[in-house]
Amino acid sequence: MQKCIQSALITDVKGPKEGFATIKKAGFDAVDYNIDLLFTRNEMLSGKPSENFKDENLIPFMTEIRNAAQENGIAFGQMHAPFPTWMDGETEINENIFATIVKSIEMCAFCGCPRLIIHPAFIPGARAPMSKKCVHETNVKFYSVLIPYLKKYNVIGCLENLFLRDYEKKRIYAGACSDIHDTNALLDELNDIAGERRFGFCLDTGHLNLIGADQYEFITALGDRLETLHIQDNHGTEDEHLAPYMGNIIWERFFEGLRAINYRGNLSFETFGAVRIYPPEMAESVLNLLGDTAEYFKRRVTE
C-alpha cells in the first residue's frame, strides 16, 4: 500500500528535483502527478490544441519529471488527466481535450504509472438537462474510445465521483458517478466492452462529503471496483481539498469501509488546499503533517 500525494503546489513550485525530495522527506512513497496542469480550462476554451502536449515539449518535460522522481525513490502511483474531459456540442474543444488524454495515457506508460484519473463527461457543459440514460450513454461512448489506448499502454482508466453546483440557488447536487448503482453499472459495462478489467474507480472523499453521502456505504458498494483514492476533507459546502481532520468528514466510516473490502490500493492525498492556506515558508511542515497522517491512515486501514 503506497502513501501517495498529488504533485500540485509541490513539484510545480519547488521544481522537480527539490519537489520530489520534499515529498520523499515527508514520508510518501508515490505521487499522483498532476499532468492536468499542462492544459488549463482557459486554454481548452480557446479552441486551440495544447502546446504543452506536443511531443517536442512534452517528452523533454516528462523526462525531467520521471528522472527526478526516480532519483528520489518516488513512484508514480497515478496521474490526473486534464479536465473537463467533454463539453456538449464543442467538437473542436473535445478533440483537443481527447488528444491530451491520449497523451496522458502514453505518459503513464512512459513513467511506469499504472493508472490515470479521467473525469466522467462534464455534464454542466450540456446545453439542456441530461437524463440518467443520456449521462450513461455519453460516458460509455466517451470512455469506450479510450480502450485501445488503455490496452496498448497497459493503464487502468479511473472514473471519479463529481458534484454539481447551482450558484443561483446556492446548492450542491450529485454529479456524474455520484450514484453508486449507476457508477457500478457504468464500470461493469465498460469492462465488458473492453473484455478485461481496464476501468476502475477513484473515490474522492471530499466530493462525496459535499453531497452528504456515507463513505462506508459507497466504498462497500464499490467493492473491488475501487482502484484508488483522492483523500481530502471539507466542511460540506466547498471543495476545499483540506487535510483530514481539518473538515467534518467522519473518517472512522472511511476506515471501516476500506477494511471491509480489504483495500490494498494507494492512499492518495489530494490536499493542495491544506498547503495553500499556510504561508509558503510552512509548506514543508504541512507536508510532514500530511505524511504523518498518511502513515496513520495506513495503520488504520490495515489493522
N, C-alpha and C positions, 0 to 999 in steps of 0.2 A: 504494500500500500504506500504510494508515494504522497508526500506532502508537497503540494503544488501551489504556486501563487502566480497571478497574472503579471505580465511584464509592464503594463501601462503604469506610468509615473515612476518607473524604476529604470529600465534599460534605455527608454527614450529620453530620460532626464540626465542620468549619470553617464550614459554611453554604454555600449555592450560589455566591455571588459569590467569596468567598475560596477556596473549594474548587476551582472551575474555573480560577481564576487560578493556583493552585498546580499544577494538572495541566498547564496550558499552560507554565508556567515550567520544569517538569521535562522538557519536550520532547515531550509527547504531542499528537497531532492530534485524538484522538477518545476517547469514553468508552463503556464498557459500563455502562449505567445500571442500578443495582440497584433496579428498581421492586418486586422481591420483598420488600424490607424493609418495604413498606407493609402486608403481610399475613403475619404470622409463623405458624409451625406451631401455637403455643399458641392463637392467635386462630382458626385453622382448626378446631382440635379442639373449640372452644367451640360449634360448630354455628351461630354467628351470622354474618350477612353482614359484610363488611368496611366499616367506616365510612370508611376512607381512600379506598376505591374508589368511593364515591358521588360523582356529578358535582359536587355543590356543594362537596366537599372536594378532589377530585382535580384538577379543571380549574385552580383558582387555584394549587394547589401545583405542578403540572406547568408552568404558565405561567411561574412564577418560575424553575423549573429550566431550562426551554428558553431563556428570555431571558438568564439568567446564562451559560449555555454559549455562546450566540451572541455575547454581548458580549466573551467571551474567545477567540473563534475556535476553539471546540471543537465538533466534530461528534458526533452520536450514531451510533457505529458499530454498536451493538447494544444491546438491553435484555435483562434476565433476568426472566422471568415468575415469579410465586410458585410455590413447590413445597413439599411434594409435590403433584403435579397430579391424583392419583387414589388413592382408598383403597377397597379391596374392601368392598362392602356398605354403604358410608356415603353414602347417596343425598343427604342434605341437605348434608353437608360437600362432596361432589363438586360439587353445584350451585353452592355459594358460590365454590369454587375456580375453576370454569369461568367464572363471571361475571367474576372478576378477570383471568383470562387474556384474555378477550374485550376487557376494558377496556385491558389492556396492549397488545394489538394496535392498538387505537384510539390509544393514547398514542404508539406508534411513529410512526404517520402524523402525529400532532399535532406531533411533534418532528423529523420528517424522518428517522426512523430506519428503515433498510431491513430489519432482521432482529430476530427475537425468539427467545431461547433458551427452549425449552419442554421440560422434562424428560419422558422417557417415563413411562408408567404406573408408579406407585410399588409395585413388586412386593412389598417387605417388608410392606406392609399387608394382603396377602392372608391369608385365614383358613386356607388349605391350600396346599401346594406347587403351583406353576403350571408346567405343561409349556411347552416352547418354543412349541408351537402356540397355547396359551392366551395366552401373553405376546404373541405376534404379533397374534392376533385382537383382544385387548384394546386394543392400541395402534393398530391400523388403525381400530377403532371410535372411539377417543378423538380421534385427530388428524383423521379424516375430517370430524367435526362442525365442526372449526375452519376448514375450507377456505373456506366462503363469506366468513368474516371476513378471512382472509388475502388473499383475492382483492379484496374490497371496499377494503381499506386498503393493498393492494399491499405486503405484508410477506412475507418468507420465514420460515417456521417452522423453527427449527433444533433437531433432536434432539441429545441429548448422551449419551455413554457413562457409565454409572453402575457402582457396585460395591455388593456386599452384605457386611455384617459379621455374623459369628456371635460374639456376645460370650461365650457359654458355652465354645465351642471355641477362642476367640481366633484365628479365621481370617477371611480376606477372600476373597470369591468374586466372580467376574464377574457384573455385574448387567445390567439391560436395556441393549441397544445396545453391549455389550462384545464380542460375537461379530461379527466383520466381515462374515461371509457373511449372517447373519441381519439385520444392520443394513442392508446394501445391498439385500436383498430387501424389507425394510420401506420404505425410502426410495423404491425404484422403484415399488412398489405404490401408495404414497400419491401420488406424482406422476402415475401413470397414472390414478388416481381423479380427481385434480384436473384432468387434461387439460393440464397445463403444469408447469413446474418451480416448485413452490410450497413444497417442502421441501428443506432441505439439512442439513449436519451440522456440529456444533460439537465438535471434538475436545478433550477435556480431557486434557492430558498427564499430570497428576498421577493422575487416576483410572486411566489406562492403566498407569502405573507400579505402582500398587497390586496389579494382577493379573498383573504380570510380563510384559506384552505388549510387543512391539517397536514403537517409534514408526514406523520406516521402513516396516515391513510393513503396519501399519494404515493409514498415510497413503496409500501407493501403491495399496492395495486400494480405498480410498475414491475416489481419483481426483478427478474434477471434482464429486463429491458434497460434497466438503469446502468448506463455506461460510465458516467462521470457526473461531476457536480460543479455548481457555482455557489459556493458558500458565502453568504453575505447577510447582513442584518439591516433592518429599518424599523420605523415606527408605524408601519401600516398605512402611511399617507403619501410617501415619496420613495422613489427608487434610490435610496441613499448610498448603497454599497458600503455600509459600515462594517467594522469588525464585529464578530459575535459578542453578544452581551452589551453592545452599545445601543441596541434597539429593543424590541419586545418579542422577538421570536422565542418560542418555547423549545429550547434546544434538547430537552430530555425526550421529546416526541421524535425529534430528528434522530437521536442516538438509537432509540428503541426501534425505529423503522429500519435503519441500516443494519442493526444486529439481527432483526427478524429475517432479512433476506440474505444474510451472510455476505454483505457487501465487502468487496476487496479492491474496488477501483480507486481512483485518485481522490484524495481530499483536497480539492482545488478551491482556493480562496480568491474571490473576485471582489476585493476590498479596497479599491483605489480611493473610495470616499474617505476611508479612515486615514489614509496617507495625506489626502488633500486638506483635511481640516486642521492639521497641525502645521506649524512653521516648517519650511524646508530643512532647517537645521535639525529637526527632530525626526526626519524620515527614517533613519536607521533604527532609532528607538522604537518607532511604531512597527517597523518590520520585525524587530526582535520580539515584540509582543505578539505579533501575528504568528511568528514561528513557534513560540511557546504555546499559543492557542492551538496550532495545528498538531503539535505533539500531544496535547491534552485530548483533542478530538480523536486522534488515532487510538489512544488508550481506551477511551470510552466506547468506540465503535468495535474494537477487537477484544474487549474484556469478556 
